[in-house]
């Protein structure tokens, strides 16, 4: 079976990690294939929103340790970081389309941090998150040290990374790590409804918003204000803006095209 399942329906690309026998842990094949799929999502005009999720009981358990302990298969940590995880995170942030991490089960190590790099994180009530690196003498990677302190604060992030505590979805929501927790029985329907809603929004503006949020991580106030001005002008020149205004005046539901 392919290690990534990929489908596009009604503007939504669903990308499913598909190594359930290993709790969707990453090997080199899956990491490289995910990059290819994300590249397709970036350029494919039929894709307006993206869902990243996992098959089986887990979202993603991080790195497949069987690969790194195999003399024949081990690519080495430099390759794993520079050719697997770093490019995945960079792609997630560079794609100017909304990306939902639909965390259907445990998200551990790199799996947890890749989820946190997405625009909107939702989880089933039985999902859990763990910064598992310290359990085996490693440090957090996949931009975890960048995103987690910004999401929940320095002190909480430091404790979770050093102690390797496993936290449930409801606690993660209270900490600000994710947007919303959905029930197990309705999880797929709730995720699909959210993704479809995003896909029908003015995704040109959503992409520009994402660019601004990326910039806000490192910009000064003045730099951010200047960038807001430039991108607001760009948004105001879009077909979606004109459609939104016309629909408001005509008292009808807008039909956005992401242009």
VOBA-1610 file (N, C-alpha, C; in pm, whole numbers, padded with zeros to 5 digits, always signed):
BEGIN
Unk+00085-00119+00000Unk+00000+00000+00000Unk+00088+00124+00000Unk+00042+00233-00062Unk+00120+00357-00057Unk+00127+00411+00085Unk+00239+00472+00119Unk+00255+00525+00254Unk+00180+00656+00274Unk+00133+00715+00165Unk+00049+00835+00170Unk-00073+00811+00084Unk-00193+00836+00137Unk-00314+00836+00057Unk-00353+00980+00028Unk-00400+01004-00093Unk-00424+01141-00138Unk-00549+01146-00224Unk-00640+01236-00190Unk-00759+01254-00273Unk-00801+01401-00269Unk-00870+01444-00374Unk-00922+01580-00383Unk-01071+01571-00410Unk-01151+01634-00325Unk-01296+01639-00342Unk-01346+01776-00303Unk-01425+01836-00390Unk-01490+01966-00364Unk-01393+02069-00308Unk-01274+02075-00366Unk-01176+02175-00327Unk-01090+02138-00209Unk-01115+02023-00148Unk-01040+01981-00029Unk-00947+01865-00065Unk-00818+01883-00040Unk-00721+01774-00055Unk-00703+01708+00081Unk-00727+01578+00085Unk-00706+01502+00209Unk-00579+01419+00193Unk-00483+01445+00279Unk-00353+01377+00277Unk-00347+01290+00401Unk-00341+01159+00381Unk-00349+01065+00493Unk-00220+00986+00506Unk-00155+00998+00621Unk-00038+00916+00650Unk-00085+00772+00664Unk-00020+00681+00591Unk-00079+00547+00578Unk+00023+00436+00608Unk+00077+00440+00728Unk+00158+00329+00778Unk+00101+00289+00915Unk-00025+00247+00919Unk-00091+00224+01049Unk-00023+00117+01133Unk+00045+00024+01068Unk+00112-00082+01144Unk+00227-00029+01227Unk+00279+00090+01195Unk+00385+00155+01272Unk+00334+00284+01336Unk+00202+00296+01353Unk+00140+00419+01404Unk+00178+00539+01319Unk+00188+00515+01187Unk+00218+00620+01089Unk+00350+00690+01117Unk+00445+00617+01171Unk+00578+00676+01192Unk+00646+00696+01057Unk+00732+00795+01052Unk+00796+00834+00927Unk+00915+00744+00896Unk+00919+00694+00773Unk+01043+00645+00716Unk+01077+00738+00598Unk+01188+00712+00533Unk+01233+00802+00427Unk+01130+00807+00312Unk+01077+00692+00277Unk+00980+00689+00167Unk+00860+00778+00195Unk+00803+00767+00314Unk+00684+00846+00346Unk+00716+00995+00354Unk+00831+01029+00410Unk+00869+01170+00422Unk+00887+01235+00285Unk+00952+01165+00194Unk+00973+01221+00060Unk+00843+01227-00018Unk+00758+01125-00002Unk+00630+01125-00072Unk+00539+01235-00020Unk+00541+01261+00109Unk+00460+01371+00164Unk+00502+01504+00104Unk+00632+01524+00085Unk+00678+01647+00022Unk+00625+01661-00120Unk+00624+01551-00195Unk+00572+01554-00332Unk+00424+01590-00333Unk+00349+01531-00241Unk+00205+01557-00234Unk+00179+01703-00196Unk+00255+01756-00101Unk+00239+01896-00062Unk+00273+01990-00177Unk+00375+01955-00255Unk+00408+02036-00373Unk+00292+02037-00472Unk+00228+01923-00490Unk+00112+01915-00578Unk-00001+02002-00526Unk-00026+01996-00396Unk-00131+02078-00335Unk-00106+02227-00355Unk+00020+02265-00351Unk+00056+02407-00364Unk+00020+02462-00501Unk+00043+02384-00605Unk+00027+02433-00742Unk-00107+02396-00804Unk-00177+02301-00747Unk-00302+02252-00805Unk-00416+02348-00773Unk-00472+02411-00875Unk-00577+02509-00854Unk-00707+02445-00804Unk-00720+02315-00819Unk-00839+02246-00768Unk-00836+02234-00616Unk-00721+02255-00555Unk-00706+02244-00410Unk-00722+02381-00347Unk-00822+02396-00263Unk-00846+02522-00193Unk-00814+02511-00045Unk-00819+02390+00010Unk-00786+02365+00151Unk-00730+02224+00161Unk-00650+02200+00267Unk-00579+02073+00281Unk-00603+02018+00421Unk-00628+01887+00428Unk-00639+01817+00555Unk-00526+01716+00563Unk-00450+01721+00672Unk-00345+01624+00698Unk-00388+01538+00816Unk-00398+01407+00795Unk-00445+01318+00901Unk-00373+01183+00890Unk-00415+01087+00974Unk-00350+00957+00974Unk-00451+00843+00970Unk-00411+00731+00918Unk-00494+00611+00918Unk-00472+00530+01046Unk-00577+00466+01092Unk-00564+00379+01208Unk-00576+00454+01339Unk-00506+00404+01441Unk-00520+00455+01577Unk-00436+00579+01606Unk-00340+00611+01519Unk-00248+00721+01545Unk-00253+00825+01435Unk-00218+00947+01472Unk-00191+01051+01372Unk-00052+01027+01315Unk+00048+01033+01403Unk+00186+01005+01362Unk+00271+00990+01487Unk+00346+00880+01494Unk+00430+00853+01611Unk+00572+00906+01595Unk+00594+00991+01494Unk+00728+01048+01475Unk+00814+00961+01387Unk+00941+00954+01419Unk+01036+00878+01339Unk+01024+00728+01363Unk+01030+00652+01256Unk+01034+00506+01265Unk+01171+00465+01318Unk+01176+00420+01443Unk+01304+00386+01505Unk+01365+00260+01444Unk+01283+00176+01382Unk+01338+00060+01313Unk+01428+00103+01197Unk+01394+00215+01136Unk+01476+00265+01026Unk+01610+00317+01077Unk+01607+00397+01184Unk+01732+00458+01230Unk+01823+00359+01303Unk+01769+00246+01343Unk+01853+00145+01408Unk+01898+00035+01311Unk+01858+00048+01185Unk+01896-00051+01086Unk+02024-00008+01014Unk+02129-00090+01015Unk+02253-00054+00944Unk+02231-00034+00795Unk+02133-00104+00738Unk+02109-00094+00594Unk+02021+00025+00557Unk+01924+00057+00641Unk+01823+00157+00606Unk+01848+00295+00664Unk+01926+00304+00772Unk+01941+00430+00844Unk+02001+00539+00756Unk+01925+00646+00729Unk+01979+00755+00647Unk+02069+00851+00728Unk+02066+00840+00860Unk+02142+00932+00945Unk+02060+01054+00982Unk+02087+01109+01099Unk+02004+01220+01148Unk+02015+01346+01064Unk+02129+01372+01004Unk+02141+01492+00921Unk+02045+01484+00802Unk+02042+01368+00735Unk+01949+01351+00624Unk+01805+01354+00671Unk+01778+01290+00784Unk+01641+01287+00835Unk+01589+01429+00859Unk+01671+01513+00916Unk+01628+01650+00946Unk+01630+01738+00822Unk+01738+01736+00748Unk+01755+01830+00637Unk+01680+01787+00511Unk+01650+01657+00497Unk+01580+01610+00378Unk+01439+01560+00405Unk+01405+01535+00533Unk+01273+01484+00566Unk+01190+01593+00636Unk+01220+01616+00764Unk+01130+01697+00846Unk+01137+01846+00817Unk+01256+01901+00805Unk+01264+02045+00779Unk+01192+02085+00650Unk+01212+02012+00540Unk+01138+02048+00419Unk+00987+02032+00431Unk+00942+01935+00510Unk+00797+01919+00530Unk+00740+02041+00601Unk+00805+02083+00711Unk+00757+02200+00785Unk+00762+02325+00699Unk+00870+02341+00624Unk+00882+02459+00537Unk+00772+02461+00432Unk+00737+02346+00378Unk+00629+02340+00280Unk+00495+02374+00343Unk+00469+02322+00461Unk+00342+02350+00529Unk+00324+02500+00548Unk+00430+02569+00586Unk+00420+02713+00610Unk+00421+02795+00480Unk+00479+02740+00373Unk+00490+02815+00249Unk+00367+02803+00160Unk+00288+02699+00177Unk+00168+02681+00095Unk+00063+02782+00139Unk+00026+02872+00050Unk-00067+02979+00087Unk-00212+02933+00069Unk-00241+02822+00135Unk-00374+02764+00143Unk-00390+02712+00286Unk-00510+02715+00341Unk-00526+02668+00480Unk-00503+02518+00492Unk-00424+02481+00593Unk-00393+02340+00618Unk-00443+02303+00757Unk-00528+02202+00762Unk-00581+02151+00889Unk-00505+02025+00926Unk-00454+02021+01048Unk-00404+01895+01103Unk-00519+01831+01178Unk-00567+01719+01126Unk-00677+01646+01190Unk-00617+01530+01268Unk-00592+01554+01397Unk-00518+01459+01480Unk-00616+01355+01533Unk-00610+01237+01471Unk-00707+01131+01497Unk-00664+01036+01608Unk-00541+01052+01659Unk-00491+00965+01765Unk-00365+01024+01822Unk-00274+00939+01866Unk-00152+00991+01927Unk-00068+01067+01824Unk-00014+01180+01865Unk+00081+01259+01786Unk+00205+01275+01872Unk+00312+01208+01832Unk+00432+01204+01917Unk+00554+01252+01838Unk+00647+01314+01910Unk+00773+01355+01849Unk+00752+01444+01730Unk+00818+01409+01618Unk+00804+01488+01496Unk+00660+01492+01449Unk+00583+01388+01477Unk+00443+01387+01439Unk+00365+01497+01508Unk+00391+01518+01637Unk+00324+01625+01710Unk+00364+01761+01656Unk+00492+01780+01628Unk+00539+01911+01587Unk+00500+01946+01444Unk+00490+01847+01357Unk+00438+01873+01222Unk+00292+01915+01230Unk+00215+01853+01319Unk+00076+01895+01339Unk+00070+02040+01385Unk+00156+02078+01480Unk+00154+02214+01535Unk+00196+02319+01433Unk+00265+02277+01327Unk+00307+02371+01223Unk+00192+02405+01128Unk+00082+02329+01134Unk-00031+02354+01046Unk-00110+02476+01092Unk-00197+02525+01006Unk-00271+02648+01035Unk-00377+02629+01141Unk-00449+02519+01133Unk-00555+02489+01229Unk-00538+02345+01274Unk-00532+02323+01404Unk-00518+02188+01458Unk-00647+02151+01528Unk-00707+02040+01486Unk-00822+01984+01556Unk-00788+01841+01594Unk-00859+01790+01692Unk-00826+01656+01741Unk-00951+01584+01788Unk-00949+01453+01775Unk-01052+01372+01838Unk-01029+01373+01989Unk-01135+01353+02065Unk-01126+01359+02210Unk-01034+01252+02268Unk-01002+01149+02188Unk-00912+01044+02234Unk-00768+01066+02188Unk-00742+01176+02120Unk-00606+01205+02073Unk-00516+01246+02190Unk-00387+01237+02167Unk-00291+01281+02268Unk-00166+01334+02199Unk-00091+01414+02272Unk+00030+01478+02221Unk+00145+01452+02317Unk+00261+01420+02263Unk+00376+01397+02350Unk+00504+01439+02279Unk+00582+01521+02348Unk+00717+01557+02302Unk+00809+01445+02350Unk+00816+01341+02271Unk+00877+01215+02317Unk+01029+01213+02310Unk+01090+01319+02260Unk+01233+01318+02231Unk+01320+01288+02353Unk+01288+01352+02466Unk+01373+01335+02584Unk+01371+01192+02637Unk+01270+01115+02600Unk+01261+00976+02645Unk+01376+00891+02592Unk+01432+00933+02478Unk+01542+00855+02418Unk+01668+00940+02401Unk+01676+01050+02474Unk+01799+01129+02474Unk+01817+01220+02355Unk+01706+01261+02292Unk+01713+01353+02179Unk+01651+01488+02216Unk+01662+01582+02126Unk+01603+01715+02147Unk+01486+01732+02050Unk+01389+01817+02083Unk+01276+01838+01991Unk+01322+01896+01858Unk+01264+01843+01749Unk+01295+01895+01616Unk+01164+01924+01542Unk+01172+01934+01411Unk+01055+01962+01327Unk+00986+02092+01370Unk+01066+02189+01411Unk+01021+02324+01449Unk+00939+02326+01577Unk+00946+02219+01656Unk+00875+02219+01783Unk+00921+02329+01877Unk+01052+02354+01881Unk+01104+02459+01969Unk+01068+02598+01918Unk+01021+02607+01795Unk+00976+02736+01739Unk+00828+02759+01768Unk+00745+02660+01737Unk+00600+02680+01745Unk+00543+02659+01885Unk+00586+02555+01956Unk+00520+02524+02083Unk+00531+02637+02186Unk+00648+02701+02207Unk+00651+02812+02302Unk+00562+02928+02261Unk+00545+02949+02131Unk+00458+03057+02084Unk+00311+03023+02104Unk+00279+02896+02104Unk+00141+02854+02121Unk+00098+02852+02267Unk+00185+02801+02355Unk+00142+02778+02494Unk+00227+02849+02597Unk+00331+02921+02552Unk+00418+02990+02646Unk+00546+02912+02675Unk+00649+02987+02714Unk+00782+02930+02732Unk+00786+02826+02843Unk+00724+02856+02956Unk+00734+02768+03072Unk+00668+02633+03047Unk+00545+02634+02996Unk+00474+02510+02967Unk+00547+02430+02860Unk+00594+02498+02756Unk+00664+02429+02649Unk+00792+02364+02700Unk+00864+02436+02783Unk+00988+02384+02839Unk+00961+02257+02921Unk+00856+02261+03003Unk+00823+02146+03087Unk+00782+02026+03002Unk+00696+02049+02903Unk+00650+01937+02820Unk+00764+01874+02742Unk+00858+01958+02696Unk+00970+01905+02619Unk+01071+01832+02707Unk+01096+01883+02824Unk+01195+01820+02912Unk+01139+01696+02981Unk+01014+01701+03024Unk+00955+01589+03098Unk+00896+01484+03005Unk+00861+01523+02883Unk+00800+01428+02791Unk+00662+01383+02834Unk+00588+01472+02903Unk+00454+01436+02949Unk+00360+01414+02831Unk+00274+01316+02846Unk+00168+01291+02747Unk+00043+01366+02791Unk-00011+01451+02703Unk-00130+01527+02740Unk-00243+01495+02644Unk-00364+01493+02698Unk-00482+01463+02618Unk-00528+01581+02538Unk-00623+01557+02449Unk-00670+01660+02358Unk-00737+01776+02431Unk-00816+01746+02534Unk-00886+01854+02605Unk-00787+01945+02676Unk-00684+01888+02737Unk-00582+01972+02800Unk-00506+02053+02696Unk-00476+01990+02582Unk-00407+02060+02474Unk-00488+02179+02425Unk-00620+02162+02419Unk-00706+02274+02378Unk-00702+02386+02481Unk-00708+02350+02609Unk-00703+02453+02714Unk-00571+02530+02713Unk-00462+02460+02679Unk-00331+02525+02674Unk-00316+02617+02553Unk-00402+02601+02453Unk-00389+02680+02331Unk-00310+02610+02223Unk-00290+02479+02239Unk-00212+02402+02142Unk-00294+02370+02017Unk-00425+02365+02033Unk-00511+02332+01920Unk-00638+02414+01923Unk-00709+02412+01810Unk-00829+02496+01793Unk-00952+02436+01859Unk-00976+02306+01834Unk-01101+02248+01881Unk-01089+02096+01892Unk-01164+02039+01988Unk-01172+01894+02005Unk-01308+01847+01955Unk-01306+01744+01871Unk-01429+01687+01819Unk-01452+01548+01879Unk-01578+01507+01886Unk-01611+01374+01935Unk-01560+01266+01841Unk-01533+01150+01896Unk-01480+01039+01816Unk-01578+00999+01706Unk-01705+00990+01740Unk-01805+00940+01646Unk-01829+01036+01529Unk-01807+01164+01551Unk-01836+01263+01445Unk-01708+01327+01390Unk-01592+01274+01428Unk-01466+01340+01395Unk-01451+01363+01244Unk-01467+01259+01165Unk-01447+01274+01021Unk-01545+01374+00960Unk-01670+01367+01002Unk-01770+01461+00950Unk-01738+01604+00990Unk-01695+01623+01116Unk-01663+01758+01162Unk-01541+01814+01089Unk-01440+01731+01068Unk-01321+01775+00995Unk-01357+01811+00851Unk-01437+01726+00787Unk-01476+01753+00649Unk-01557+01881+00637Unk-01645+01905+00733Unk-01725+02028+00730Unk-01637+02151+00746Unk-01540+02143+00835Unk-01448+02255+00855Unk-01364+02280+00730Unk-01313+02172+00670Unk-01230+02186+00550Unk-01310+02241+00434Unk-01432+02192+00417Unk-01517+02241+00309Unk-01551+02388+00328Unk-01576+02426+00451Unk-01603+02568+00481Unk-01484+02655+00441Unk-01363+02612+00477Unk-01244+02688+00441Unk-01227+02694+00289Unk-01252+02581+00222Unk-01233+02576+00077Unk-01329+02669+00005Unk-01442+02701+00067Unk-01540+02789+00003Unk-01521+02935+00043Unk-01423+02963+00125Unk-01393+03100+00167Unk-01302+03168+00065Unk-01275+03297+00080Unk-01183+03366-00011Unk-01039+03324+00018Unk-01000+03213-00039Unk-00872+03151-00003Unk-00752+03232-00049Unk-00772+03324-00143Unk-00664+03417-00177Unk-00629+03499-00054Unk-00729+03553+00014Unk-00706+03632+00135Unk-00653+03545+00248Unk-00700+03421+00258Unk-00650+03333+00362Unk-00501+03305+00342Unk-00460+03289+00217Unk-00319+03268+00189Unk-00234+03388+00225Unk-00285+03508+00196Unk-00212+03630+00233Unk-00207+03645+00384Unk-00315+03606+00453Unk-00314+03608+00600Unk-00206+03516+00653Unk-00193+03398+00593Unk-00090+03303+00634Unk+00049+03363+00614Unk+00068+03434+00502Unk+00198+03497+00478Unk+00228+03601+00587Unk+00126+03675+00628Unk+00144+03774+00734Unk+00175+03708+00869Unk+00107+03599+00898Unk+00133+03529+01024Unk+00276+03474+01026Unk+00322+03422+00914Unk+00462+03377+00906Unk+00557+03492+00933Unk+00528+03606+00872Unk+00614+03723+00889Unk+00614+03773+01032Unk+00499+03761+01099Unk+00486+03815+01235Unk+00579+03747+01334Unk+00627+03628+01299Unk+00717+03555+01389Unk+00850+03627+01409Unk+00890+03706+01310Unk+01023+03768+01316Unk+01023+03918+01289Unk+00910+03976+01247Unk+00907+04117+01206Unk+00896+04212+01325Unk+00943+04335+01304Unk+00913+04444+01398Unk+00771+04492+01372Unk+00719+04574+01462Unk+00585+04630+01443Unk+00577+04709+01313Unk+00675+04793+01287Unk+00673+04875+01166Unk+00678+04788+01041Unk+00763+04686+01043Unk+00772+04595+00928Unk+00639+04524+00905Unk+00574+04485+01013Unk+00447+04413+00999Unk+00338+04506+00947Unk+00334+04629+00996Unk+00236+04726+00946Unk+00255+04753+00797Unk+00380+04766+00756Unk+00407+04790+00614Unk+00363+04671+00529Unk+00389+04551+00579Unk+00350+04432+00504Unk+00198+04418+00499Unk+00129+04452+00608Unk-00017+04451+00606Unk-00071+04546+00500Unk-00010+04662+00489Unk-00055+04759+00389Unk-00041+04703+00248Unk+00075+04645+00221Unk+00101+04592+00087Unk+00005+04477+00054Unk-00015+04386+00148Unk-00098+04270+00119Unk-00247+04305+00121Unk-00285+04408+00196Unk-00425+04449+00191Unk-00458+04507+00054Unk-00364+04581-00003Unk-00384+04633-00138Unk-00397+04519-00237Unk-00312+04416-00221Unk-00321+04299-00308Unk-00455+04228-00292Unk-00501+04214-00169Unk-00630+04149-00144Unk-00744+04229-00206Unk-00735+04360-00197Unk-00841+04447-00249Unk-00850+04444-00401Unk-00747+04394-00466Unk-00746+04383-00612Unk-00792+04244-00659Unk-00830+04157-00566Unk-00867+04021-00601Unk-01013+04012-00646Unk-01041+03906-00723Unk-01180+03879-00763Unk-01266+03847-00641Unk-01207+03780-00544Unk-01283+03743-00425Unk-01333+03866-00350Unk-01250+03969-00340Unk-01292+04091-00271Unk-01411+04154-00343Unk-01403+04162-00475Unk-01513+04220-00552Unk-01640+04138-00535Unk-01624+04005-00536Unk-01740+03918-00516Unk-01798+03935-00376Unk-01712+03947-00276Unk-01760+03965-00139Unk-01838+04094-00122Unk-01789+04202-00181Unk-01858+04331-00173Unk-01991+04326-00248Unk-01988+04269-00370Unk-02111+04260-00449Unk-02217+04177-00377Unk-02173+04065-00318Unk-02267+03979-00247Unk-02328+04050-00126Unk-02247+04130-00057Unk-02296+04205+00058Unk-02402+04307+00014Unk-02373+04378-00093Unk-02466+04480-00142Unk-02595+04415-00192Unk-02580+04299-00258Unk-02695+04231-00317Unk-02766+04139-00219Unk-02715+04134-00096Unk-02775+04052+00009Unk-02789+03905-00033Unk-02676+03848-00079Unk-02672+03708-00119Unk-02543+03645-00066Unk-02539+03514-00074Unk-02418+03442-00029Unk-02310+03455-00136Unk-02188+03493-00098Unk-02082+03507-00199Unk-02034+03372-00250Unk-01988+03371-00373Unk-01929+03253-00433Unk-01783+03286-00463Unk-01695+03246-00374Unk-01553+03278-00388Unk-01482+03173-00473Unk-01377+03217-00543Unk-01302+03129-00631Unk-01154+03116-00591Unk-01113+03189-00489Unk-00974+03183-00450Unk-00884+03260-00545Unk-00939+03361-00611Unk-00863+03440-00708Unk-00875+03588-00679
//
